[in-house]
Amino acid sequence: MNNDGPSRTETSRTGMVEWYDDKMETSFSNVINVQATREQIEIFFGITRTWNAEADSVMRIDLNHRQILTPYAAKRLSRILSDVLNTYESRHGTLKVDEG
């Protein structure tokens, strides 16, 4: 995105969406956790402080952001991420991640 004004995306539902990035912040995370209630989904982002997980019995994480979503927004995010990851893996190969 740029700082020259909003970027635009066409949607089938409303026609056009304007994205404003003048207040956007960027951060890095390599750890994520999720919890849910009936009303909301919470996604926690963090950075691991443990350099050698096999030698250390405690995984230390600095949480740096919590994003709260409605279940509907979380479902849309799930679909978008799935599509993006499928495209990524078709270009670069399958990602192998630990389950858990």
N, C-alpha and C positions, 0 to 999 in steps of 0.2 A: 504494500500500500504506500501511498505517497502523502505528502503534506500539502499538495496543491488543491485539496478539496476532497469530497467523498469519491470513492470508487463505486461503481454501480454493478449490480447483478440482476439479471432478469429471473423472475420466478413465475411459475405457472399460476400461483394462487393470487398474488397481488399485482403482478406486472413488473414492478421494479423495486429494488431495495438499495438504499444508499448506505455505504459503510463509512463511518467517520473514524479516523485513527489518530486524531490529535491528542487524545487522552490515553491511548493504548500504552501498556507497559509490556516489556518482554522479560521473561525469566526462564531459567533452565531447571528441569527436574529429571531425575533418573529413578525416582521411586513414586509409586502412586498407590493409594488405597481408596476404597469406596465403602460407604455405608448408606443405609436407606431407612426411612420411615415411610408411613403411608403417604405423607404430604410432600416429602422432598428426598432428593438424592444428593448426598454430599461427596465430593471428590476432593481428596487431600493430595497435595503435591509436595514433594520434598527432595532432599539430596542426602545420599548416604554419607555417613562419616566413618563407616567401617571399611578399612582398606582391604583387610583379609578376612572375609566372612568365615572361612574354614578354621582359622586360628582363634577367632574371637567368638565367644558364645553368645554375645549380645550384639544385635544389629542396631546401630545408632543412626537415627534419621533426624535431620533438621527439617521440620515442616515449614514451608515458605508460603503456602497459599491454600485456601479452602474455597472451593466453588460450590455453591448450592444451586441445584437445578430443580425445576418441577419434573415430575415423572415424564411428562410429554416432551420436554426439552431434552431430557436424558435419553429418551427413545430415539429422538431425531439425531442426537450426537452419536449414539451407538450405530445407527445406520450410515451416517456420514463417515465415521471412522472406519467402519467395515469396508465401505467402498474404496476409501483412500488406501487402506492397507492391502486390499486385493490388487489394486493397480500397482502399488509399490512392489509387492511380491512377484507380480507377473513381469516386472522390469528387472528386478534385482535379485530374485530368488526368495525362497521361503525363510521367514524369520523363525528361529527356534527360541522359545522362551519357556522358563519354568512355570508350571501351573501352580499357583499358590502365592 
